[in-house]
Amino acid sequence: MTKDEIFALIERVEKACPPECQVEIVPTKQSEEIWLVIVQFLSAQITPAAWTPDSTYWESEKLKSFFEENPALKKAYLWEKQTVHNLHYEKILPLLDDAAHFRAVYCHDRQFVFYAHTFGCFDDCANRFDYVGIKSRENEDIKYVGTCRHSDFLIEHLMVTRKEL
């Protein structure tokens, strides 16, 4: 992609995102041309809608049980469902004309959601990120929902990894 195409895409993604978001698109070191779309929610506190998920909300009882034992991951998962999910599938993904060449990561504070095409992206850095990989119902991608010490470490890993994203 040319610089002009990248700047135009950044502008379209920024318009689709809430005003408290910062958007970047950066290249990765993948064997094929893969661009990383980074959406960072910068507000100090995002107040989720006041609701409690019902039993049909969870992907499975096993996952619900896992999240009950991991409150930080549960919080990240609820943030993904309440804030990121519809933004990604309804607004951002349609802007990415060639979705095969883009991966999206959304960050807020220590929480992240990364949409990939394969499992195993974080296998070699499990000590840096606490996450769960979930196969998406909408299409064939995988969403990693997790927490990290700092989103810069996560973004750096995604930019330089040679593992297939």
Backbone torsions as a table, in degrees:
resi	resn	phi	psi	omega
1	MET	NA	145.3	177.9
2	THR	-81.8	163.9	177.9
3	LYS	-59.5	-40.6	179.9
4	ASP	-62.8	-40.1	177.9
5	GLU	-65.4	-40.3	178.5
6	ILE	-63.9	-48.0	-179.6
7	PHE	-61.5	-39.2	178.6
8	ALA	-66.1	-40.5	178.7
9	LEU	-67.4	-41.3	177.2
10	ILE	-58.1	-43.7	-179.8
11	GLU	-61.9	-43.2	179.0
12	ARG	-65.2	-41.3	179.1
13	VAL	-66.2	-41.9	177.9
14	GLU	-58.5	-41.1	179.8
15	LYS	-66.5	-30.4	-179.2
16	ALA	-80.0	-20.2	-176.6
17	CYS	-90.2	159.6	172.6
18	PRO	-60.9	154.9	-175.6
19	PRO	-61.8	-22.2	-178.9
20	GLU	-81.6	8.4	-177.3
21	CYS	-98.5	147.3	172.0
22	GLN	-114.0	134.6	-175.1
23	VAL	-120.8	135.8	173.5
24	GLU	-136.9	153.2	171.4
25	ILE	-131.4	121.8	-175.1
26	VAL	-130.6	152.5	177.3
27	PRO	-76.5	158.4	174.7
28	THR	-114.7	172.7	179.5
29	LYS	-98.8	29.5	178.3
30	GLN	-68.3	160.3	-179.7
31	SER	-67.2	-27.6	173.3
32	GLU	-111.8	167.8	-177.5
33	GLU	-70.4	107.9	177.9
34	ILE	-126.5	128.8	178.1
35	TRP	-107.9	142.2	179.6
36	LEU	-102.7	119.0	176.4
37	VAL	-93.3	116.3	-175.6
38	ILE	-110.0	120.6	176.7
39	VAL	-119.0	112.9	179.8
40	GLN	-108.6	124.0	175.3
41	PHE	-83.9	112.7	-170.8
42	LEU	-92.1	-16.2	-177.5
43	SER	-61.4	146.0	-176.7
44	ALA	-60.7	-38.3	-178.5
45	GLN	-141.7	124.3	173.5
46	ILE	-99.5	122.1	-179.4
47	THR	-91.5	110.0	179.0
48	PRO	-70.6	160.1	177.0
49	ALA	-59.0	144.8	-178.9
50	ALA	-80.1	99.5	177.9
51	TRP	-162.8	161.0	176.2
52	THR	-118.8	128.8	-179.3
53	PRO	-63.1	139.5	175.9
54	ASP	-83.9	-179.9	-174.5
55	SER	-66.4	-23.5	179.7
56	THR	-80.8	-10.5	-177.2
57	TYR	-70.9	-37.7	-176.1
58	TRP	-74.6	146.3	-179.5
59	GLU	-62.3	-37.4	178.5
60	SER	-162.2	163.2	177.0
61	GLU	-64.6	-35.9	179.0
62	LYS	-62.0	-43.3	178.9
63	LEU	-66.9	-41.8	177.6
64	LYS	-58.5	-44.6	178.9
65	SER	-62.6	-42.8	178.5
66	PHE	-59.1	-45.0	-179.1
67	PHE	-68.8	-32.0	176.9
68	GLU	-63.2	-31.3	178.8
69	GLU	-84.9	-12.8	-177.2
70	ASN	-130.0	81.2	-174.6
71	PRO	-58.0	-35.8	179.8
72	ALA	-66.3	-40.0	177.7
73	LEU	-70.9	-34.9	176.4
74	LYS	-62.1	-43.0	178.1
75	LYS	-61.8	-42.5	178.2
76	ALA	-64.8	-40.6	179.4
77	TYR	-64.1	-44.2	178.1
78	LEU	-64.2	-38.0	176.6
79	TRP	-62.5	-42.5	178.5
80	GLU	-60.4	-46.5	-177.7
81	LYS	-68.3	-39.5	-174.8
82	GLN	-82.7	-33.1	-170.4
83	THR	-117.1	-45.2	-169.5
84	VAL	-88.7	-41.6	-171.1
85	HIS	-50.4	-59.9	-178.8
86	ASN	-65.8	-37.6	177.1
87	LEU	-57.6	-47.0	-178.1
88	HIS	-65.0	-53.7	-172.8
89	TYR	-77.1	-31.9	-176.0
90	GLU	-94.3	-27.5	-174.5
91	LYS	-117.1	-46.4	-174.0
92	ILE	-81.6	-52.0	-177.3
93	LEU	-55.0	-41.5	177.2
94	PRO	-63.2	-22.6	178.5
95	LEU	-76.8	-21.2	-177.5
96	LEU	-89.2	88.4	-174.5
97	ASP	-51.7	-40.1	-178.6
98	ASP	-115.5	74.8	-172.6
99	ALA	-59.0	-20.7	178.9
100	ALA	-65.1	-22.1	-177.8
101	HIS	-103.7	11.9	179.5
102	PHE	-130.6	145.2	170.0
103	ARG	-129.2	141.5	-177.5
104	ALA	-113.9	137.8	174.6
105	VAL	-129.9	133.5	179.8
106	TYR	-117.8	132.1	-177.2
107	CYS	-129.9	142.7	170.9
108	HIS	-149.4	118.4	-179.4
109	ASP	56.7	-118.7	179.9
110	ARG	-98.1	-2.4	-176.6
111	GLN	-89.6	149.1	173.6
112	PHE	-148.0	157.4	170.6
113	VAL	-135.0	126.6	-179.9
114	PHE	-124.3	125.5	178.7
115	TYR	-99.5	118.7	-176.7
116	ALA	-125.9	-178.9	178.0
117	HIS	-110.0	-9.0	-178.2
118	THR	-139.8	157.4	170.5
119	PHE	-80.7	156.7	172.3
120	GLY	100.9	4.1	-177.3
121	CYS	-60.0	-30.1	-174.7
122	PHE	-112.5	12.1	-176.2
123	ASP	-55.5	-36.6	-175.8
124	ASP	-88.1	4.1	-178.9
125	CYS	-139.1	37.9	-177.9
126	ALA	-61.4	-24.0	179.4
127	ASN	-77.3	-13.4	-179.0
128	ARG	-96.8	-25.3	-175.8
129	PHE	-132.4	142.0	172.6
130	ASP	-108.2	118.7	-170.4
131	TYR	-152.8	167.5	170.6
132	VAL	-136.5	138.1	176.8
133	GLY	-100.2	130.8	-176.5
134	ILE	-130.0	129.7	176.3
135	LYS	-71.5	129.3	-177.4
136	SER	-73.2	142.9	176.1
137	ARG	-80.1	-27.1	-174.5
138	GLU	-69.7	-39.4	179.7
139	ASN	-154.0	-158.3	-173.3
140	GLU	-90.1	8.1	-177.1
141	ASP	-83.8	169.6	179.2
142	ILE	-114.1	135.8	174.1
143	LYS	-111.4	129.2	173.5
144	TYR	-99.1	122.6	178.7
145	VAL	-114.6	127.9	-177.3
146	GLY	-167.7	-168.8	177.1
147	THR	-131.1	154.8	177.8
148	CYS	-146.5	162.7	179.8
149	ARG	-64.6	-39.0	179.6
150	HIS	-155.8	136.1	-176.2
151	SER	-63.8	-25.0	177.8
152	ASP	-60.7	-37.9	177.9
153	PHE	-64.1	-42.5	179.0
154	LEU	-61.9	-50.1	-178.1
155	ILE	-62.3	-42.7	178.0
156	GLU	-59.9	-44.7	178.9
157	HIS	-58.9	-45.4	-178.3
158	LEU	-66.5	-31.7	-179.5
159	MET	-74.6	-35.5	-172.5
160	VAL	-103.5	-12.2	-177.1
161	THR	-64.4	146.8	174.6
162	ARG	-97.5	-10.1	177.1
163	LYS	-64.4	144.9	-179.4
164	GLU	-63.1	131.1	177.3
165	LEU	-100.5	NA	NA
